[in-house]
Amino acid sequence: MTTPPLRKDAARNRERIVAIARDLVDQGTPLQLNDVARRAGLGVATVYRHFPTPEALLETVAAPCLEDLVGHGAQALADTDPWRALGSFLARVVEAQLTDAALPPVAAAPADALPRTTELKESLASAGTALLDRARDAGAVRPDLAARDLVPLMCGIAHAVNVHGGTPAGRAETARRYLDTLLEGIRPAPSHA
């Protein structure tokens, strides 16, 4: 079943709501649908028609970032070097967590408001698992590293950078250093004769 296209005025209202929400998220302001309606100059019912919950609106704001990450995962899977592919993918995930304020709460949410969000998160997890499995099969990562470990490790780096990263330029450098340290830690231990 397909959804009929929105009328032009409804589409403009939806775009305005999402733009306001994007600005609020970037400022670190929690999304309140009544506040979004006021800032957009729309009735509260209009906002609720498009987004029944703040979580649905937040997920809509985060969707372009999730889509980009899924696309990057597909590109990484096309890379013939399993170690480089995994490292590139993980670097992009950390970068996204630091540059898109909507991503961390959506990624960490135990349940999704929108089916599209679930689909994107599943695609992202699938790419991460495939990249890790490929790197493990190639002997590039420790055999005890599980796919379920990747999300907490990436979130840990992003959190540490947010707490200790300093200036925006310094944050990127700090994130790269932390990720490099993590990547060295997931390499298999050298065998000693």
N, C-alpha and C positions, 0 to 999 in steps of 0.2 A: 504494500500500500504506500503510495507516494503522497507527500504533503503538498497541497496546492500552493502555488507561489503567493507570497504576500502582496497585498496592494502596495502601490508606491508609497503612500503615506505611512502605512504600517512598517514597510521596510526601512524608511527613513527613521521612524521612531525607534525601531530595533537597533539600527546602527548608532543612533544618538545614545541610547541606553548603554550599549556596549562600550562606546567611547568614554562616556562619563565613568563607567565602572573601571575601565582600564586606568584612567587618571587616578581614581581613588585608590586602587590597588597599588599603583606605582608610588603613591604618597604614603602608603602604609595605613590607610584609613579602612576600617572594617566596612564591608558592604552592608548597607541597610537599604532595602528596597524603597522605603519612603523617602530617604535622603536622596537616592538616585533619581526618583521621580521629581522631587523638588528642584534638584540641580539641572535636570533635563527640561524642566518647564512642561512636564507631562502630568497627567492624572495618575494617581497610584494604581488604579485599575489597569491602566495601559501597561505599566511596567509588569504587574502581576500576570497579565495575559501572555506576555512574552516569556517571563521568567517567574515561575511560581514560588521559587525559593532563592535566597541569596547564593546558595551552593550552585544552583543551575546557572546563575549569572556568572559566578566565579569560574565555573568550568568552561563556559562559553569564552570568557576572556583568556583562559589558559589554552584553549583548543589550538590556536595557530602554533604555539610553541610545541605542544605535543605532536602535532602533525609534522613539524619540522624535524623533531627528534626521530619520529618513525621513518621519515625520509632519509635521515642521516644513518639510521640503523640499516636500511636497505643498501645504501651506498657502502657502508662498512662491510656488509656481508659479501659484496662483490669484490672486495679487496682480497687478493690471493695470499697476503701475509697475515696469518691469524693473530699474531701478537700486535702488529701495527693496527689492524682493524679493531681489536678490542680496545687498545689504548686510545685510538681516535674517537671511538664511540663514547668511552667513559669521559674523555675530556669534554666532549660536546654536552654530555649530560650535566657535568659539574658547571660548565659555563652557563647553560640554560637555567640551572637552579639559582645562579648568582645574578643573572640579568633579567629574569622574568619573575616578578614577585608573586604572580598568580600560580606558578608551577609548584612550589613546595607544598602549599596546603592541599592542592588538588592531588598531587602525587601521594601524599601521606594520608588522605582521607580513607577510612575503612570501607566506605560505600560511596557510590557515585549517584548523582542526581540525574544524569543524562546517559542514555545508552551509548551515545557517541564517545563519551569520555571512557567508558568501560572498554569499548572497542579499541580506542587509541592506546590505553594503558596496557591492554593485553598484547597488542602488536609490539609495543615497546619492550615489554617483558620477554616476549618471544624472541625478538632480535637480540636482546642482551643474553638470553640463555643460549641461543645458537652461537653467538660470538664466543661466549665463555667455553662452551662445549668444544668448539673448533680449536680454540687456543689450548685447552686441556689435552685434547687428542693429539695435538702437535707437540706436546711436552713443554709448552711455553709458560704454563701456569701450574701452580701447586695442584696436586690431585685432590686435595681436601677442600678446595674452594668451591662452594656451592652457589648456584645462581641466586638463591635467596639471600646470600651475603652481599650482593652487589648494591642493592638499593640502600641498605643501612650504611654501607661504606661511603657511597656517593653523598648521601644526606649528611653524614658525619663531616666530610670534607667541606661541604657547603656551609654547614653550621659553624664549623671552626673558622672559616674565612669570614663569615658574617660577624663573628665575635671579635676576631683578631686581625682581620685583613687590612685595616687602615683605609687609605684613600682608594677611590675607584681603580686607579692604575695599579696601586699596590695590591688590591684584592685579586686582580687577574694573575699577577705574578705569584702571590701567595698560594692561590688555588693550583697553579701549575706545579709549584714546588711540593705541595702536599700530595697532589696526584702522582707526581713522579716518585715520591717516597712510597706511596701505597703500591704503585705498580712494581717497584723493586721488591716490596714485601710479598707480592703474590707470585713472584717467580719461583720456580722449584729450587730447592736447596741444592747446591752443588754436591755431587756424590764424592765421598772421600775414599780413596783406596786404602 
